[in-house]
């Protein structure tokens, strides 16, 4: 049982794919759910549309988190000298970023939808909305930080051919 | 008479929102391009590893030691959040300037209807 089996990159690329795919699922949910609320707001007060697009921009940032982690992990995978340890680390990093991105996108979508609908009637809801959205976004940021820390540990992997 | 009012209201709205569409397109492009380009540019130039001697044909050679990718990822995330904060500031300022263009158009209409 060597420390560098040929199927090790499977886990590494699984991490890359899960970082991108799962965070995009969260961002898509956030964009669409907030977009439904914005479409409802737009029929009553079109001048509020620029401010109410903030949840959509924040969902885009969640997808950017997944993109950056995917690009980061892919930079550390090489065909030859790649241990199973590094594969597992990369898989964990990708899953950490992806699943937290999904959670953050879900929160941003629901909060964005309700708050932009309430913003039609009460303009003080805007600051509250931005605060809640920032707290939701920070969930994705935590996953990104853990992914960065895990990925930096992958460089300590043993050289292939030694134990 | 009411058709003139409706047409002028639609013209005023498109004049206001034409600028808004341009801003939104600019922000979308910035959010798409800035983080990933800042990742690669900062990895190569800002957080560079030891590069040795660069002659012009060595720039794409495969044994270049890559720069610190964790710092490059942090740079990309900071760039993305800067775009977000800039969008929030622009949208709040855009809303505060909103009442000024509408008032003169309203006064012209009231003179006509008299």
HADDOCK unambig.tbl for C-alpha pairs under 7 A between the chains (distance, minus, plus):
assign (segid A and resid 50 and name CA) (segid B and resid 91 and name CA) 5.65 0.50 0.50
assign (segid A and resid 51 and name CA) (segid B and resid 91 and name CA) 5.20 0.50 0.50
assign (segid A and resid 51 and name CA) (segid B and resid 92 and name CA) 6.53 0.50 0.50
assign (segid A and resid 54 and name CA) (segid B and resid 88 and name CA) 6.87 0.50 0.50
assign (segid A and resid 57 and name CA) (segid B and resid 84 and name CA) 6.83 0.50 0.50
assign (segid A and resid 61 and name CA) (segid B and resid 80 and name CA) 6.58 0.50 0.50
assign (segid A and resid 65 and name CA) (segid B and resid 77 and name CA) 6.97 0.50 0.50
assign (segid A and resid 68 and name CA) (segid B and resid 36 and name CA) 6.98 0.50 0.50
assign (segid A and resid 68 and name CA) (segid B and resid 73 and name CA) 6.28 0.50 0.50
assign (segid A and resid 72 and name CA) (segid B and resid 69 and name CA) 6.57 0.50 0.50
assign (segid A and resid 72 and name CA) (segid B and resid 73 and name CA) 6.87 0.50 0.50
assign (segid A and resid 148 and name CA) (segid B and resid 70 and name CA) 6.42 0.50 0.50
